[in-house]
Amino acid sequence: MTPNYHQIHHQLMQTVIQAAEIFLNHYAAPSSAVAFKQNRTDLVTPADTAIDNFLKDELKKLYPSYLYIGEEQQPPKIPSLADCDHVFIVDPIDGTTNFYHKNPVCSISVALYHKGCGKVGIVYFPVIKEMYSAVDGSGAFLNGLPIAVSRYADGRNFLTYTEFRRREDEQGRLVFEIEQLDAVRDICQAIRVTGCASYDVCMVAVGQAECYYGLGINVWDIAAAVIVLKEAAGWVSDMQGRELDLLDRNVLACASKQIADCFVEKLVLPRGGLKRNLE
């Protein structure tokens, strides 16, 4: 029997609002001990772990047969999301560095996918109290009000978001990303870097930017936000214009295919590609 995705959407919204209480309690407290994953730019705080554990417990109570992929959990090895029946993909805090420094641009992101297709997406920014949400085929919303992408079409003045994902053992990657900026600057009015991919994609969904491109992105960073963008009539692909595979770790999220085509002409992937998520 086909699940009632609108009911799941309502349950996810309520669960995320509960998780936001944990988020805000930690956010209001003095910055506590922080751990590092691969290096000093890849943080994990007690809030990340607490929220991830809470969401996993609550979602498993509601849907015990659904797979759960959380950033702070031991990830399962999955060759393709298309191989999964129902799977929750969760980022307990997207923008952990922002969170740690009391920057309000950080979210709780929860997505439900079925056979590789996004069914429900929730992206909630607890500090600024903005909740972006979508159900497959039912439009996108910000705090319950319908949203849609920008129809701005000037081919040389796009407002664009991206991110520097510096790794201390990959100095060449930073150089590469600077080269990417140089490649697209002639079609951008301005380029913004917020440190929160879900926020950047939601800015495209709500019509406040025309493009986001991300290299080295993890599946939980954008799984919910791309559902919102698609339902806001936006366009999502990889940076070469191909159908998006969330595990491939590169994404191009635009207000339209026409805009995406402008960026595909400029953007390239690093030699050797990127290691896929969840392998």
C-alpha positions in Angstrom: 0.0 0.0 0.0 1.3 3.5 -0.9 2.1 5.5 2.2 0.3 8.7 2.9 3.1 11.1 2.3 1.1 14.1 3.5 0.6 12.4 6.8 4.3 11.6 7.0 5.0 15.2 6.2 2.9 16.4 9.1 4.6 13.9 11.4 8.1 15.0 10.3 7.3 18.6 10.8 6.2 17.9 14.4 9.3 15.8 15.1 11.6 18.4 13.6 10.0 21.1 15.8 10.7 18.9 18.9 14.3 18.4 17.7 14.6 22.2 17.4 14.2 22.5 21.2 17.4 20.5 21.6 19.0 22.6 18.9 18.0 25.9 20.6 19.0 24.8 24.1 22.5 24.0 22.9 22.6 27.1 20.7 21.8 29.4 23.7 24.4 27.8 25.9 28.1 28.7 25.8 30.0 26.8 23.1 30.8 23.4 24.5 33.5 20.9 23.7 33.8 20.2 20.0 35.2 17.2 18.3 36.8 17.0 14.8 36.2 14.3 12.3 38.8 14.5 9.5 40.3 17.9 10.3 39.6 21.1 12.1 37.1 22.3 9.5 34.8 19.3 10.0 33.2 19.7 13.4 30.8 17.7 15.4 29.2 19.2 18.6 27.2 17.5 21.3 24.1 19.1 19.7 24.8 17.2 16.4 24.9 13.9 18.2 21.9 14.6 20.5 19.6 15.7 17.6 20.7 12.9 15.4 20.0 10.3 18.1 16.6 11.9 18.9 15.5 11.9 15.3 16.6 8.4 14.7 14.7 7.1 17.8 11.6 9.1 17.0 11.5 8.1 13.3 12.2 4.5 14.1 9.2 4.5 16.4 7.0 5.9 13.7 8.4 3.9 10.8 10.5 1.0 12.1 11.0 -0.6 8.6 12.4 2.5 7.0 16.2 2.9 6.7 17.8 5.8 8.5 20.9 7.7 7.2 22.1 10.3 9.6 25.3 12.3 9.4 26.5 11.4 12.9 25.4 7.7 12.6 27.5 4.9 11.2 26.4 5.1 7.5 25.3 2.0 5.7 27.0 1.1 2.5 24.6 1.8 -0.4 25.6 1.7 -4.1 22.5 3.7 -5.1 19.5 5.3 -3.4 17.4 3.7 -6.1 18.1 0.3 -4.4 16.4 1.5 -1.2 12.7 1.2 -0.5 12.0 4.0 2.0 14.9 5.8 3.6 15.2 8.9 5.9 18.2 11.1 5.1 19.0 13.4 8.0 21.4 16.2 8.8 20.9 17.1 12.5 22.7 20.4 11.9 23.6 21.6 8.5 26.1 24.4 9.0 27.7 23.0 12.2 30.6 25.6 12.0 28.0 28.4 11.9 26.1 26.8 14.8 29.3 26.6 16.9 30.0 30.3 16.2 26.4 31.4 17.0 25.7 32.2 13.3 22.0 31.6 12.8 22.3 30.2 9.3 22.1 26.5 10.3 19.3 24.0 9.9 17.8 20.6 10.7 17.2 18.8 7.5 15.1 15.6 7.1 14.2 14.0 3.8 12.3 10.8 2.9 13.2 9.0 -0.3 11.6 6.0 -2.0 13.6 4.2 -4.7 15.7 7.3 -5.3 12.8 9.7 -5.6 12.3 12.4 -3.0 8.9 12.2 -1.3 9.1 14.6 1.6 11.6 17.3 2.5 11.8 19.5 5.7 14.5 22.1 6.2 14.0 24.1 9.4 16.2 27.0 10.6 15.3 27.1 14.3 17.0 30.4 15.1 15.4 32.4 12.4 12.2 30.3 12.6 11.9 29.5 8.9 10.6 26.1 7.8 10.8 25.0 4.2 8.8 22.0 3.4 7.5 20.0 0.4 5.7 16.8 -0.5 6.3 15.3 -3.9 3.7 16.7 -6.4 2.2 19.2 -3.9 4.4 22.3 -4.2 6.9 23.9 -1.8 6.2 26.1 1.2 7.9 28.5 3.7 6.1 28.6 7.0 3.0 27.3 5.3 2.9 29.8 2.5 3.6 28.7 -1.2 7.0 29.6 -2.7 8.4 29.6 -6.2 11.7 30.2 -7.9 12.8 33.4 -9.4 11.9 34.1 -13.0 14.9 36.4 -13.5 16.5 35.6 -16.8 19.3 38.1 -17.4 22.1 35.8 -18.5 24.9 37.8 -16.9 23.6 38.8 -13.5 22.7 35.7 -11.5 22.9 35.8 -7.7 24.8 32.6 -7.0 25.7 30.6 -3.8 28.5 28.2 -3.5 30.9 27.0 -0.8 34.6 26.5 -0.1 35.0 23.0 1.3 38.6 23.2 2.3 40.4 20.1 3.5 43.8 20.5 5.0 45.1 17.6 3.0 43.6 18.8 -0.2 45.1 22.2 -0.8 44.7 21.7 -4.5 40.9 21.5 -4.0 40.8 25.1 -2.7 42.7 26.3 -5.7 40.3 24.4 -7.9 37.3 26.0 -6.3 38.8 29.5 -6.8 39.2 28.5 -10.5 35.5 27.6 -10.6 34.7 31.0 -9.2 36.7 32.7 -11.9 35.0 30.6 -14.6 31.5 31.6 -13.6 32.1 35.2 -12.5 31.1 36.7 -15.8 27.5 35.3 -15.5 27.1 36.2 -11.8 26.1 39.5 -10.4 27.4 38.3 -7.0 28.6 35.1 -5.4 27.7 34.3 -1.8 29.2 31.7 0.6 27.2 30.9 3.8 28.6 27.6 4.9 25.1 26.0 4.8 24.2 24.1 1.6 20.5 23.6 2.7 20.1 27.3 3.1 21.7 28.1 -0.2 19.4 25.7 -2.1 16.4 27.1 -0.2 17.3 30.6 -1.3 17.0 29.4 -4.9 13.6 27.8 -4.0 12.2 30.9 -2.5 13.3 33.1 -5.4 16.0 35.0 -3.6 18.9 33.6 -5.8 19.2 32.0 -9.2 21.8 29.3 -8.6 23.7 27.2 -6.1 26.5 24.8 -7.1 28.3 22.6 -4.7 31.4 20.3 -4.9 32.1 17.7 -2.3 28.6 17.9 -0.9 27.3 15.0 1.2 23.9 13.4 0.6 22.5 14.7 4.0 23.5 18.3 3.2 21.0 18.7 0.4 18.6 15.7 0.3 15.7 17.6 1.8 16.5 21.0 0.2 16.5 19.6 -3.4 13.0 18.2 -2.8 11.9 21.7 -1.8 13.5 23.3 -4.8 12.0 20.8 -7.3 8.5 21.5 -5.8 9.2 25.2 -6.2 9.5 24.6 -9.9 13.3 24.7 -9.8 15.9 22.6 -11.7 18.4 20.2 -10.2 21.2 18.3 -11.9 24.8 17.5 -11.4 27.4 20.1 -12.4 27.7 18.5 -15.9 23.9 18.8 -16.5 23.2 15.1 -16.0 20.4 13.7 -13.8 21.4 14.3 -10.2 22.7 11.3 -8.2 22.8 12.5 -4.6 25.7 10.1 -3.8 28.0 11.7 -6.5 28.8 14.7 -4.2 28.2 17.5 -6.7 25.1 19.4 -7.4 23.8 22.2 -9.5 20.5 23.8 -8.2 19.0 26.5 -10.3 15.8 28.4 -10.8 15.5 27.0 -14.4 17.1 24.7 -16.8 18.0 27.7 -18.9 20.1 29.1 -16.0 21.6 25.7 -15.3 22.8 25.4 -18.9 24.7 28.7 -18.5 26.6 27.2 -15.5 27.1 23.7 -17.1 29.1 25.5 -19.9 31.4 27.0 -17.3 31.8 24.4 -14.5 34.0 21.3 -14.6 34.8 18.5 -12.1 38.3 17.9 -10.7 40.4 15.3 -12.4 39.7 11.9 -11.0 36.3 12.9 -9.8 35.1 12.6 -6.2 34.6 9.6 -3.9 30.9 8.8 -3.7 29.0 8.9 -0.5 28.1 5.8 1.4 30.6 3.5 -0.3 
